[in-house]
Amino acid sequence: MGKKNYYCEYCQKSFKDILGIRKNHLKGLQHQKAVSEHYAKFKDLKEIFLEESRKKTCKRIFEGLECKFGTQCRFSHYTPGQLAEMKQKIAEMEASKKPRSEVVDMKGIEKFLNKTRERILRDLCTTNKPFWTYPFDLVEGLDLPPSLQPLEPSLLSEKFEEWG
């Protein structure tokens, strides 16, 4: 039986899954560049700005050529104008964020909970039926432990003041 193929999703390449070949591929510049470019897509704008503003401008990009190092280049691939636009967008995003100091209306919540509790208790007392049903065709004939057996409706009429 032959060796299986290894497929690198970053590079979209397939090759024999031999340990030495796979190690060489994973250490290669092309693979590392592909991985770096993949994860660069998920970076936050602020994170990109902080990283790129510390770097000098890449000479190849400045001349209008393509840089062979891509996202792994130690120089910035953004012009000073693009960095200024990025800084402005970050400032706008920060300003648009609203502080989370909203006051919660506890009286309204308590009122809602009390109404809901009263409705449930009223429905249970008037109908004397549980508000759930069991698939009795599945439960019958099974030797279930007490915790999984259906509840008796008579147990529901008792009022539980405290639990535990």
C-alpha positions as a LaTeX table, in Angstrom:
\begin{tabular}{lrrr}
\hline
Residue & $x$ (\AA) & $y$ (\AA) & $z$ (\AA) \\
\hline
Met1 & 0.00 & 0.00 & 0.00 \\
Gly2 & 1.42 & 3.38 & $-1.04$ \\
Lys3 & 1.92 & 6.46 & 1.05 \\
Lys4 & $-0.95$ & 8.92 & 1.32 \\
Asn5 & $-0.67$ & 12.44 & 0.02 \\
Tyr6 & $-0.38$ & 15.49 & 2.28 \\
Tyr7 & $-2.36$ & 18.55 & 1.19 \\
Cys8 & $-1.23$ & 21.95 & 2.43 \\
Glu9 & $-4.27$ & 24.21 & 2.58 \\
Tyr10 & $-2.14$ & 27.34 & 2.82 \\
Cys11 & $-0.16$ & 26.65 & $-0.35$ \\
Gln12 & $-2.82$ & 24.56 & $-2.16$ \\
Lys13 & $-0.19$ & 21.93 & $-2.89$ \\
Ser14 & $-0.27$ & 18.17 & $-2.55$ \\
Phe15 & 2.74 & 15.88 & $-2.10$ \\
Lys16 & 3.68 & 12.48 & $-0.65$ \\
Asp17 & 3.29 & 12.41 & 3.11 \\
Ile18 & 6.87 & 11.60 & 4.00 \\
Leu19 & 8.16 & 13.17 & 7.21 \\
Gly20 & 11.28 & 14.74 & 5.67 \\
Ile21 & 9.41 & 16.18 & 2.70 \\
Arg22 & 6.66 & 17.59 & 4.93 \\
Lys23 & 9.22 & 19.16 & 7.31 \\
Asn24 & 11.07 & 20.80 & 4.42 \\
His25 & 7.79 & 22.17 & 3.06 \\
Leu26 & 6.70 & 23.56 & 6.44 \\
Lys27 & 10.08 & 25.28 & 6.91 \\
Gly28 & 10.11 & 26.71 & 3.39 \\
Leu29 & 9.81 & 30.42 & 2.66 \\
Gln30 & 6.86 & 29.94 & 0.30 \\
His31 & 4.85 & 28.06 & 2.96 \\
Gln32 & 5.68 & 30.55 & 5.70 \\
Lys33 & 4.68 & 33.40 & 3.40 \\
Ala34 & 1.35 & 31.69 & 2.61 \\
Val35 & 0.62 & 31.10 & 6.32 \\
Ser36 & 1.52 & 34.69 & 7.16 \\
Glu37 & $-0.75$ & 36.05 & 4.40 \\
His38 & $-3.59$ & 33.81 & 5.54 \\
Tyr39 & $-3.50$ & 35.06 & 9.13 \\
Ala40 & $-2.94$ & 38.68 & 8.04 \\
Lys41 & $-6.49$ & 38.63 & 6.64 \\
Phe42 & $-7.85$ & 38.33 & 10.19 \\
Lys43 & $-5.86$ & 41.10 & 11.83 \\
Asp44 & $-7.61$ & 44.08 & 13.36 \\
Leu45 & $-7.11$ & 47.47 & 11.69 \\
Lys46 & $-5.57$ & 48.88 & 14.87 \\
Glu47 & $-3.12$ & 45.97 & 15.09 \\
Ile48 & $-2.09$ & 46.45 & 11.46 \\
Phe49 & $-1.57$ & 50.17 & 12.01 \\
Leu50 & 0.61 & 49.62 & 15.10 \\
Glu51 & 2.79 & 47.10 & 13.28 \\
Glu52 & 3.13 & 49.06 & 10.04 \\
Ser53 & 3.69 & 52.50 & 11.60 \\
Arg54 & 6.88 & 51.23 & 13.28 \\
Lys55 & 8.41 & 50.12 & 9.97 \\
Lys56 & 10.10 & 52.09 & 7.23 \\
Thr57 & 8.53 & 52.07 & 3.75 \\
Cys58 & 9.56 & 49.17 & 1.52 \\
Lys59 & 11.74 & 50.47 & $-1.36$ \\
Arg60 & 10.25 & 48.06 & $-3.89$ \\
Ile61 & 6.69 & 49.13 & $-3.06$ \\
Phe62 & 7.76 & 52.79 & $-3.05$ \\
Glu63 & 9.14 & 52.32 & $-6.59$ \\
Gly64 & 5.88 & 50.68 & $-7.69$ \\
Leu65 & 7.29 & 47.15 & $-7.91$ \\
Glu66 & 6.08 & 43.98 & $-6.21$ \\
Cys67 & 7.84 & 42.83 & $-3.04$ \\
Lys68 & 8.75 & 39.15 & $-3.07$ \\
Phe69 & 8.49 & 38.91 & 0.74 \\
Gly70 & 4.80 & 39.87 & 0.93 \\
Thr71 & 3.47 & 40.12 & 4.48 \\
Gln72 & 6.76 & 38.83 & 5.90 \\
Cys73 & 8.65 & 41.85 & 4.63 \\
Arg74 & 10.34 & 43.76 & 7.43 \\
Phe75 & 9.41 & 47.03 & 5.71 \\
Ser76 & 5.98 & 48.60 & 5.49 \\
His77 & 3.90 & 48.17 & 2.35 \\
Tyr78 & 1.74 & 51.20 & 3.19 \\
Thr79 & 2.43 & 54.76 & 2.12 \\
Pro80 & 2.38 & 57.56 & 4.71 \\
Gly81 & $-0.96$ & 58.69 & 3.24 \\
Gln82 & $-2.47$ & 55.24 & 3.68 \\
Leu83 & $-1.22$ & 55.11 & 7.26 \\
Ala84 & $-2.80$ & 58.52 & 7.95 \\
Glu85 & $-6.14$ & 57.29 & 6.52 \\
Met86 & $-5.88$ & 54.17 & 8.65 \\
Lys87 & $-5.23$ & 56.27 & 11.78 \\
Gln88 & $-8.27$ & 58.42 & 10.99 \\
Lys89 & $-10.50$ & 55.34 & 10.55 \\
Ile90 & $-9.30$ & 53.94 & 13.86 \\
Ala91 & $-10.09$ & 57.26 & 15.58 \\
Glu92 & $-13.58$ & 57.25 & 14.04 \\
Met93 & $-14.17$ & 53.68 & 15.18 \\
Glu94 & $-13.05$ & 54.51 & 18.72 \\
Ala95 & $-15.31$ & 57.58 & 18.82 \\
Ser96 & $-18.32$ & 55.64 & 17.58 \\
Lys97 & $-18.07$ & 53.08 & 20.36 \\
Lys98 & $-20.57$ & 53.86 & 23.06 \\
Pro99 & $-19.68$ & 53.34 & 26.70 \\
Arg100 & $-21.46$ & 50.47 & 28.42 \\
Ser101 & $-22.70$ & 52.57 & 31.33 \\
Glu102 & $-26.40$ & 52.06 & 30.64 \\
Val103 & $-28.63$ & 51.94 & 33.71 \\
Val104 & $-30.64$ & 48.73 & 34.02 \\
Asp105 & $-34.27$ & 49.11 & 35.07 \\
Met106 & $-34.42$ & 46.52 & 37.88 \\
Lys107 & $-38.02$ & 47.38 & 38.77 \\
Gly108 & $-39.15$ & 46.57 & 35.24 \\
Ile109 & $-37.30$ & 43.26 & 35.29 \\
Glu110 & $-38.73$ & 42.32 & 38.68 \\
Lys111 & $-42.22$ & 43.24 & 37.49 \\
Phe112 & $-41.82$ & 41.04 & 34.39 \\
Leu113 & $-40.51$ & 38.11 & 36.43 \\
Asn114 & $-43.34$ & 38.39 & 38.96 \\
Lys115 & $-45.99$ & 38.43 & 36.21 \\
Thr116 & $-44.40$ & 35.43 & 34.51 \\
Arg117 & $-44.15$ & 33.51 & 37.79 \\
Glu118 & $-47.81$ & 34.28 & 38.62 \\
Arg119 & $-48.95$ & 33.17 & 35.15 \\
Ile120 & $-47.06$ & 29.89 & 35.35 \\
Leu121 & $-48.37$ & 29.14 & 38.85 \\
Arg122 & $-51.93$ & 30.03 & 37.82 \\
Asp123 & $-51.73$ & 27.79 & 34.75 \\
Leu124 & $-50.34$ & 24.90 & 36.79 \\
Cys125 & $-53.01$ & 25.22 & 39.49 \\
Thr126 & $-55.98$ & 25.51 & 37.11 \\
Thr127 & $-55.02$ & 22.82 & 34.61 \\
Asn128 & $-53.32$ & 20.42 & 37.08 \\
Lys129 & $-51.23$ & 19.19 & 34.15 \\
Pro130 & $-47.49$ & 19.37 & 33.79 \\
Phe131 & $-46.25$ & 21.82 & 31.18 \\
Trp132 & $-44.18$ & 19.11 & 29.52 \\
Thr133 & $-44.97$ & 15.71 & 28.09 \\
Tyr134 & $-43.08$ & 12.44 & 27.92 \\
Pro135 & $-42.93$ & 10.13 & 24.94 \\
Phe136 & $-44.63$ & 7.33 & 26.90 \\
Asp137 & $-44.11$ & 4.82 & 24.08 \\
Leu138 & $-40.37$ & 5.23 & 24.67 \\
Val139 & $-40.55$ & 5.28 & 28.49 \\
Glu140 & $-42.81$ & 2.23 & 28.94 \\
Gly141 & $-40.99$ & $-1.01$ & 29.49 \\
Leu142 & $-37.67$ & 0.62 & 30.28 \\
Asp143 & $-36.04$ & 0.13 & 33.65 \\
Leu144 & $-35.16$ & 3.80 & 34.21 \\
Pro145 & $-33.52$ & 5.16 & 37.36 \\
Pro146 & $-35.81$ & 7.31 & 39.54 \\
Ser147 & $-34.24$ & 10.55 & 38.31 \\
Leu148 & $-35.30$ & 9.76 & 34.72 \\
Gln149 & $-38.78$ & 8.39 & 35.43 \\
Pro150 & $-41.79$ & 10.60 & 34.62 \\
Leu151 & $-42.94$ & 12.92 & 37.41 \\
Glu152 & $-46.23$ & 12.32 & 39.11 \\
Pro153 & $-48.67$ & 15.26 & 38.66 \\
Ser154 & $-49.49$ & 15.09 & 42.38 \\
Leu155 & $-45.92$ & 16.18 & 43.18 \\
Leu156 & $-46.42$ & 19.41 & 41.25 \\
Ser157 & $-49.24$ & 20.63 & 43.48 \\
Glu158 & $-46.89$ & 20.87 & 46.47 \\
Lys159 & $-45.48$ & 24.33 & 47.02 \\
Phe160 & $-41.74$ & 24.51 & 47.33 \\
Glu161 & $-40.71$ & 27.40 & 49.50 \\
Glu162 & $-37.03$ & 26.55 & 49.60 \\
Trp163 & $-34.86$ & 24.31 & 47.52 \\
Gly164 & $-32.02$ & 22.19 & 48.87 \\
\hline
\end{tabular}
